[in-house]
Amino acid sequence: MLKKFKYIIIGAGIAGFKAAEAIRQYDDEGSLLLINGEDRKPYKRTRINKNIYRGFQADQFALASADFYENRQITLFQDVVLQINLDKKTLLTESKRKFDWQKLIIATGSQSRQPLLRGNGKRDVHFLRNAEEAEDLMRDIHTLEKVVVGGGGVQGIEIVDQLLQAGKQVTLVHNGTQLMNRHLDRKLAGLLHQLMEEKGVTVICNESVQGISKISNEKQLVKIGEIIQVICDMVIFNVGSEPNISLAKAAGLATNRGILVNEFLQTSHPDVYAAGDVAEHPGGYVSGLWHASEYQGSIAGRNLAGVQTKFDHKSFRLKMEVFDHFFFSMNIPDNPEESDNVILENEKKYYRFFFLNDQLNGMLMLNDKENAKLCEQAVRENWEKSIVLQRFRI
């Protein structure tokens, strides 16, 4: 393998993968190294927590076959980067390989937020951010009866759905006043709460897991808030994520919550770019959505290849299919109850349109999956209110 590369990308999630693909669209000769810190080919991470019950093969959700990388002369290398030297333009990996780079993209993604816990069972909690963690859970799931899930965001809700399919008794603990408070309004959050309770889930909001203690028969005693205690077989946390900035910070790049980038995704070093969950954009914006990372990777790759392209903060949708219902959310305002909005609903479907200056700026939808792409198009194109109300009818 070469020691010197024109381009090196650290991280082979969707941002790193799309960056490599974009570079090859504009430069088919410059040597390109994509460093993958996981134990399998780059894969679609959003499929993992949707398939805990059914299970999956190691490369079932691979983004591309081995031929994809070979045909494009992308060197895919499985290792973990330990150090970046900005002055010498080198990096060092866990296997003690040293590489020289001319241009670098950091796409190290995010990591699970670690809750502050008390008790001798705090080391036994499970997290679910990658395929290996999912496989650990899949190996244990058949021996479990009762599970506590911490976190009422989309991933936590999807985990609950999988556990219910596996016939488990579930308690969900969420520290917010409503489930999925970043992506749903009160109506849909309330429906989600109701759906889970109808399926036997104990839903506890406005509280958090304070401690976990080991007790007899390999059980765990979970303390929730100051009063509630639950005995279970496993605790799974998904209480958000944090940009994985340790490598960039140690190298001396400017960081805050994430790696600070400009409108071209360029960091404080002119030949280093960052994309995906790890990047913090002007104004403090950090995405956390799969399709946003995909888009950022493409933009970063273009810029590295010399095709100057601004990141334009395009909106991206979130969709979730759980408990036999389909939820869609895109660019909803911070205070949906105080916004200019229109609601259309019947006993099965629900639409809520958010307008800015009589143009569509965000949308919520329930149970109209076949029109999900049209919903996304309408928000992206900022349809006029009159057109929205004409096209979407219940």
C-alpha positions in Angstrom: 0.0 0.0 0.0 1.1 3.5 -0.8 2.4 5.6 2.1 1.6 8.9 0.4 -1.9 9.9 -0.7 -3.3 12.9 -2.4 -6.5 12.5 -0.4 -7.2 10.7 2.8 -10.6 10.4 4.4 -10.9 9.4 8.1 -14.2 7.6 8.7 -16.2 5.4 6.3 -19.7 6.2 7.4 -22.0 7.8 4.9 -20.2 11.2 5.0 -16.8 9.6 4.3 -18.2 7.2 1.7 -19.9 10.0 -0.2 -16.8 12.2 0.0 -14.8 9.4 -1.6 -17.4 9.0 -4.3 -17.5 12.8 -5.0 -13.7 13.0 -5.2 -13.7 10.3 -7.9 -16.3 12.2 -9.9 -13.9 15.1 -10.4 -10.5 13.5 -10.0 -10.1 10.0 -11.2 -6.3 9.9 -10.8 -5.3 11.4 -7.4 -4.5 8.6 -4.9 -7.3 8.2 -2.4 -7.4 6.4 0.9 -10.6 5.8 2.9 -9.9 4.6 6.4 -12.6 2.5 7.9 -12.6 2.1 11.7 -15.2 -0.7 11.8 -15.0 -4.4 11.2 -16.9 -4.5 7.9 -17.4 -2.7 4.7 -19.1 0.8 5.0 -22.8 0.2 5.7 -26.1 2.0 6.1 -26.1 2.7 9.8 -29.8 3.6 9.9 -30.8 0.0 9.1 -29.2 -1.4 12.3 -31.7 -0.6 15.0 -34.6 -1.5 12.7 -33.3 -5.1 12.4 -32.4 -6.1 15.9 -35.2 -8.7 16.1 -34.8 -10.1 12.6 -31.0 -10.0 12.7 -28.7 -9.3 9.8 -25.5 -10.6 8.1 -22.2 -8.8 8.4 -22.4 -7.0 5.0 -26.1 -7.1 4.5 -26.4 -3.3 4.6 -23.1 -2.5 2.8 -23.2 0.8 0.9 -21.3 -0.8 -2.0 -19.6 -4.0 -3.1 -15.8 -4.5 -3.1 -15.8 -3.9 -6.9 -17.1 -0.3 -6.2 -13.8 0.6 -4.4 -11.6 -1.4 -6.8 -13.1 0.1 -10.0 -12.7 3.6 -8.7 -9.2 3.1 -7.3 -10.3 3.9 -3.7 -8.1 2.2 -1.2 -10.3 1.0 1.6 -8.2 0.4 4.7 -9.5 -1.1 7.9 -7.8 0.6 10.9 -8.2 3.3 13.5 -6.4 6.7 13.3 -4.7 7.6 16.5 -3.0 10.8 15.6 -3.0 13.6 13.0 0.1 15.8 12.5 -1.1 19.0 10.8 2.4 20.5 10.3 3.9 17.4 8.7 0.6 16.4 7.1 0.9 12.8 8.4 -1.3 10.5 10.4 -0.6 7.4 12.5 -2.9 4.4 12.9 -3.5 1.8 15.5 -1.5 -0.8 13.5 1.4 1.7 13.5 1.0 2.6 9.9 2.0 6.1 9.0 0.5 7.9 6.0 1.3 11.3 4.3 -1.6 13.3 3.0 -2.0 16.4 0.8 -5.7 17.0 1.6 -7.7 15.4 4.5 -11.4 14.9 5.3 -12.4 14.1 8.9 -15.7 12.2 9.0 -15.4 10.5 12.3 -19.2 10.9 13.1 -20.6 10.9 16.6 -20.5 8.7 19.6 -23.2 7.8 22.2 -23.6 10.3 25.0 -22.6 8.7 28.2 -25.1 9.2 31.1 -23.9 10.0 34.6 -24.8 7.0 36.7 -24.4 5.6 40.1 -24.1 2.0 41.2 -22.1 -1.1 40.5 -24.1 -2.0 37.4 -23.3 1.1 35.4 -20.6 -0.7 33.4 -23.1 -3.3 32.1 -25.3 -0.9 30.1 -25.6 -1.3 26.4 -25.4 1.3 23.7 -26.5 1.1 20.1 -24.6 3.2 17.6 -22.9 0.7 15.3 -23.3 -2.9 13.9 -21.0 -4.5 16.5 -23.1 -3.1 19.3 -26.2 -4.3 17.6 -24.7 -7.8 17.2 -23.9 -7.9 20.9 -27.5 -7.1 21.7 -28.8 -9.6 19.2 -26.8 -12.4 20.9 -28.3 -11.6 24.3 -31.9 -10.7 23.3 -33.3 -14.2 23.4 -32.3 -14.7 27.1 -34.0 -11.4 28.2 -37.4 -10.8 29.7 -37.5 -7.2 30.9 -35.5 -4.3 29.4 -35.2 -0.6 30.3 -34.5 1.7 27.4 -33.1 5.2 28.2 -33.9 7.8 25.6 -37.1 8.8 23.8 -35.6 9.9 20.5 -36.1 8.1 17.2 -33.4 5.5 17.9 -34.8 4.8 21.3 -38.3 4.4 19.9 -37.1 2.0 17.2 -35.3 -0.1 19.8 -38.5 -0.4 21.8 -40.3 -1.4 18.6 -37.8 -4.2 18.0 -37.9 -5.4 21.6 -41.7 -5.6 21.5 -41.5 -7.7 18.3 -39.2 -10.0 20.3 -41.8 -10.4 23.0 -40.0 -8.4 25.7 -41.4 -6.3 28.5 -40.1 -2.8 28.1 -39.9 0.4 30.2 -38.9 3.5 28.3 -37.4 6.4 30.3 -37.2 9.9 28.6 -36.0 13.1 30.2 -38.2 15.4 28.1 -41.9 16.3 28.6 -42.8 14.5 25.3 -41.3 11.8 23.2 -39.2 12.9 20.2 -39.5 16.5 21.2 -37.1 17.7 18.5 -39.1 16.2 15.7 -42.8 15.9 16.7 -45.5 18.1 17.9 -47.7 17.4 21.0 -50.3 15.6 18.9 -48.0 13.0 17.3 -45.8 12.7 20.4 -49.0 11.9 22.4 -50.1 9.4 19.8 -46.7 7.7 20.0 -46.9 7.6 23.8 -50.4 6.0 23.5 -49.3 3.4 20.9 -46.6 2.2 23.2 -48.7 2.0 26.3 -51.4 0.1 24.3 -48.6 -2.5 23.5 -47.7 -2.8 27.2 -44.7 -0.4 27.3 -44.3 1.5 30.6 -43.4 5.1 29.4 -41.9 7.4 32.0 -41.3 11.0 30.9 -39.6 13.9 32.7 -37.3 11.5 34.5 -33.9 9.9 33.8 -32.0 6.8 35.0 -30.0 7.8 38.0 -28.3 4.5 39.0 -28.0 0.8 38.2 -27.2 -1.9 40.8 -26.5 -5.6 40.3 -28.7 -7.9 42.3 -29.3 -11.6 42.5 -29.8 -13.9 39.4 -27.9 -11.5 37.2 -30.8 -8.9 37.4 -30.3 -5.2 37.6 -32.1 -2.7 39.9 -32.6 0.5 38.0 -33.3 3.7 39.9 -35.3 6.2 37.9 -35.5 9.7 39.3 -35.8 9.9 43.1 -38.6 7.4 43.7 -39.1 4.8 40.9 -37.2 1.5 40.9 -37.4 -1.2 38.2 -35.9 -4.7 38.1 -34.8 -5.8 34.7 -32.4 -8.0 32.7 -30.7 -5.2 30.6 -30.5 -1.5 30.3 -30.0 0.1 26.8 -29.1 3.7 26.5 -29.7 6.0 23.5 -29.8 9.4 25.1 -28.3 11.3 22.2 -24.9 11.6 20.6 -21.8 13.8 20.7 -19.5 14.7 17.8 -16.4 12.5 17.9 -13.9 15.4 18.0 -11.1 13.9 20.1 -8.7 13.2 17.2 -9.3 16.7 15.7 -8.9 18.4 19.0 -5.7 16.7 19.9 -4.3 17.7 16.4 -5.0 21.4 17.2 -8.0 22.0 15.0 -10.5 24.6 16.2 -13.4 22.8 17.9 -16.4 23.6 20.0 -19.2 21.0 20.3 -17.9 19.7 16.9 -15.1 20.5 14.5 -15.6 24.1 13.4 -16.0 24.5 9.7 -16.8 27.4 7.3 -19.4 27.5 4.5 -17.2 25.2 2.4 -16.8 22.6 5.3 -13.1 23.7 5.6 -11.6 23.6 9.1 -9.1 25.9 10.7 -6.4 24.2 8.6 -6.8 25.1 4.9 -6.2 21.5 3.6 -8.5 19.8 6.2 -12.2 19.5 5.9 -14.9 17.9 8.1 -18.3 16.5 7.2 -21.2 14.7 8.8 -22.1 14.5 12.5 -18.6 15.7 13.5 -18.9 19.1 11.8 -20.1 22.2 13.5 -21.3 24.8 11.0 -21.4 28.6 11.5 -24.1 29.5 14.1 -23.4 26.3 16.0 -25.4 23.9 13.8 -24.6 20.2 14.1 -26.9 17.9 12.0 -27.2 14.4 13.3 -29.4 13.3 10.4 -28.2 10.5 8.0 -29.1 12.4 4.8 -27.5 15.6 6.0 -24.3 13.7 6.5 -24.6 12.1 3.1 -25.0 15.6 1.5 -22.1 17.1 3.5 -19.8 14.3 2.4 -20.5 15.0 -1.2 -19.9 18.8 -0.7 -16.6 18.1 1.2 -15.4 15.7 -1.6 -16.1 18.3 -4.3 -14.2 20.9 -2.4 -11.2 18.7 -1.9 -11.2 17.9 -5.6 -11.1 21.6 -6.4 -14.7 22.1 -7.3 -15.6 24.9 -4.9 -19.1 24.3 -3.5 -20.9 26.0 -0.6 -22.9 24.0 1.9 -26.4 25.5 1.7 -28.0 24.0 4.8 -30.6 22.1 2.8 -33.4 20.6 4.9 -33.7 16.9 5.4 -36.5 14.7 6.5 -36.8 12.2 9.3 -39.0 9.2 8.8 -39.9 6.4 11.2 -42.0 3.3 10.8 -43.0 1.8 14.2 -46.0 0.2 15.8 -47.7 -0.1 12.4 -47.6 3.7 11.9 -45.5 5.9 9.6 -44.1 9.2 11.0 -42.6 12.0 8.8 -40.9 15.1 10.1 -39.1 17.8 8.3 -37.8 21.2 9.5 -40.4 21.8 12.1 -40.0 25.1 14.1 -38.7 25.2 17.6 -42.1 26.3 18.9 -44.6 24.6 16.6 -47.6 25.6 18.7 -46.8 29.3 18.1 -46.1 29.1 14.4 -48.2 29.9 11.3 -49.5 26.4 10.6 -52.4 24.5 9.1 -53.6 21.0 10.3 -55.5 18.5 8.2 -56.5 15.2 9.8 -58.9 12.3 9.9 -59.1 9.1 11.9 -56.0 7.7 10.0 -53.9 10.5 8.6 -52.5 13.7 9.9 -50.8 16.6 8.2 -49.4 19.7 9.8 -47.9 22.4 7.5 -45.6 25.2 8.9 -45.4 28.4 6.9 -43.1 31.3 6.7 -44.3 34.3 4.8 -47.0 32.1 3.3 -44.5 29.6 2.0 -44.1 26.0 3.2 -41.1 25.8 5.6 -41.7 22.5 7.4 -44.1 19.6 7.7 -45.3 16.8 9.9 -47.2 13.8 8.4 -48.7 10.6 9.7 -49.6 7.5 7.7 -49.3 8.7 4.2 -46.1 6.9 3.3 -46.7 6.9 -0.5 -46.6 10.7 -0.5 -43.4 11.0 1.6 -41.3 12.1 -1.4 -43.9 14.7 -2.4 -43.8 16.0 1.2 -40.0 16.4 1.0 -40.2 18.1 -2.4 -42.9 20.5 -1.1 -40.7 21.7 1.8 -37.5 21.9 -0.2 -39.2 24.0 -2.9 -41.1 26.2 -0.3 -44.5 25.8 -2.0 -47.0 28.6 -1.7 -49.7 28.0 0.9 -52.5 27.9 -1.7 -50.6 25.2 -3.7 -50.0 23.1 -0.5 -53.6 23.1 0.5 -54.6 22.2 -3.0 -52.2 19.3 -3.4 -52.5 17.8 0.0 -56.0 16.8 0.9 -57.5 14.3 3.3 
